[in-house]
Amino acid sequence: MRCVSRLALLLLFGCSGASPEREEVLRTMKAKAEEVGRAIVAGDQKTVVDLTHPKVVQMMGSRDGMIILLERTAREMKSRGTFIRSVEFEDPVDMQGWGDELFGVVPFTLEMALGDRRAMQKSYLIGVSSDGGKTWTFVDGAQADRAMVQRLFPNFPDKLRLPERQEPVEIN
């Protein structure tokens, strides 16, 4: 049965055309990424950590430790008049994988308040699914280069394009 599942996924994701199943997986990935964005804006660090890939959480020490770090960072930013105003996600630009393991890239634009100024930054999340796209966790693309991602995920596809890092741009 497992071979049939792998064959179905290979046919589903190996074809160049966009199948309804592939489109549904991409919609699910984007919806979970948007959930991360809403949690970031709301300051809901528990949800942010719950949607962060477990290997990243482990690198940070523990779930509770990462929540404490994110809460402390948010307080420090707020004390300087800095906060995240919005996070707008685009459609995933790519998804690659083999079998049940899928990786995708979801670009987003972050708008920040910097005291009386505002800035925007383009970035991305790397989505990771180990159940064929039913559930997704994420790695922040601004915090991870390709070498780090490949250390975390030895099966990370070479063909998956990661956008270049961009610096924040001040806006009026």
C-alpha positions in Angstrom: 0.0 0.0 0.0 2.9 2.4 0.8 4.3 1.9 -2.7 0.9 2.8 -4.2 0.9 6.0 -2.0 4.4 6.9 -3.2 3.6 6.2 -6.8 0.5 8.4 -6.6 2.5 11.2 -5.0 5.2 10.8 -7.6 2.6 11.1 -10.4 0.9 13.9 -8.6 3.9 16.1 -8.0 6.2 14.9 -10.8 4.0 16.1 -13.6 4.5 19.6 -14.9 0.8 20.4 -15.1 -1.1 21.7 -12.1 -3.5 19.0 -10.9 -6.4 19.7 -8.6 -4.6 17.7 -5.9 -1.4 19.7 -6.3 -3.4 23.0 -6.2 -5.1 21.8 -2.9 -1.7 21.1 -1.3 -0.4 24.6 -2.4 -3.6 26.2 -0.9 -3.1 24.3 2.3 0.6 25.4 2.5 -0.4 29.0 1.9 -3.2 28.9 4.5 -0.9 27.6 7.2 1.7 30.3 6.3 -1.0 32.9 6.6 -1.8 31.5 10.0 1.8 32.2 11.0 1.5 35.7 9.7 -1.7 36.4 11.7 0.0 35.0 14.8 3.1 37.2 14.3 1.0 40.4 13.9 -1.2 39.4 17.0 1.9 38.6 19.1 0.7 35.0 19.5 4.2 33.4 20.0 2.7 30.0 21.0 1.1 29.6 17.6 4.2 30.9 15.8 6.3 28.2 17.6 3.7 25.5 17.0 3.9 26.2 13.3 7.7 26.4 13.3 9.4 23.1 12.2 10.3 21.0 15.2 14.0 20.9 14.2 14.2 24.7 14.5 12.4 24.6 17.8 14.9 22.0 19.0 17.8 24.2 17.9 16.3 27.0 20.1 16.4 24.7 23.1 12.7 23.9 23.6 9.2 25.0 22.8 8.9 27.0 26.0 12.4 28.5 25.6 11.6 29.7 22.1 8.3 31.2 23.2 10.1 33.1 26.0 12.7 34.3 23.5 10.1 35.5 21.0 8.1 37.2 23.8 11.2 39.0 25.1 12.2 40.1 21.6 8.6 41.5 21.0 8.8 43.4 24.3 12.2 44.9 23.4 10.9 45.9 19.9 7.7 47.5 21.4 9.8 49.5 23.9 11.6 51.0 20.9 8.3 51.8 19.1 8.9 49.0 16.7 6.2 46.4 15.8 5.0 44.4 12.9 2.0 46.0 11.2 1.1 43.4 8.7 2.3 40.3 6.8 1.0 39.7 3.3 1.6 36.3 1.7 1.8 35.6 -2.0 1.0 32.2 -3.6 3.8 29.6 -3.1 6.4 30.0 -5.8 7.6 26.4 -5.8 7.1 23.0 -4.2 9.3 20.0 -4.6 9.6 16.6 -2.9 9.6 12.9 -2.9 7.1 10.6 -1.4 5.5 12.1 1.6 8.2 14.7 2.2 7.4 18.0 0.5 9.2 21.4 0.7 7.8 24.7 -0.6 8.5 28.4 -0.7 5.9 31.0 0.3 7.0 34.6 -0.3 5.6 37.4 1.9 5.9 41.1 2.5 6.3 42.3 6.1 5.4 45.9 7.0 6.9 47.2 10.2 6.5 50.4 12.2 9.8 51.9 13.3 8.7 54.7 15.6 7.3 57.4 13.3 8.6 55.6 10.2 7.6 52.5 8.3 9.5 49.9 6.5 8.7 46.9 4.2 10.7 43.8 3.7 10.2 40.9 1.3 11.1 37.5 2.6 9.7 33.9 2.6 8.9 30.9 4.6 10.1 27.4 3.7 7.2 25.0 4.2 7.9 21.5 5.2 5.4 18.6 5.1 6.1 15.0 6.0 2.6 13.8 5.3 2.2 14.6 1.7 1.0 18.2 2.2 -1.8 17.6 4.7 0.0 19.6 7.5 2.8 22.1 7.2 5.5 23.7 9.5 7.8 26.4 8.5 11.4 27.7 8.6 11.9 31.5 8.3 13.8 32.1 5.1 15.4 35.3 6.5 17.0 33.2 9.2 18.2 30.2 7.2 20.5 30.0 4.2 20.6 27.0 1.9 23.5 25.3 3.7 21.6 25.5 7.0 18.4 24.2 5.4 20.3 21.3 3.9 21.8 20.4 7.3 18.3 20.4 8.8 16.8 18.5 5.9 19.2 16.2 4.1 16.5 15.4 1.5 16.0 19.1 0.7 15.7 19.3 -3.1 18.5 20.9 -4.9 16.0 22.2 -7.5 14.0 24.2 -5.0 14.8 27.8 -5.6 15.2 30.0 -2.5 14.7 33.8 -3.1 17.5 36.1 -2.4 17.5 37.9 0.9 16.3 41.5 0.7 17.0 44.4 3.1 14.1 46.4 4.5 13.0 49.5 2.5 11.7 52.6 4.2 8.3 53.7 3.0 6.1 56.8 3.6 
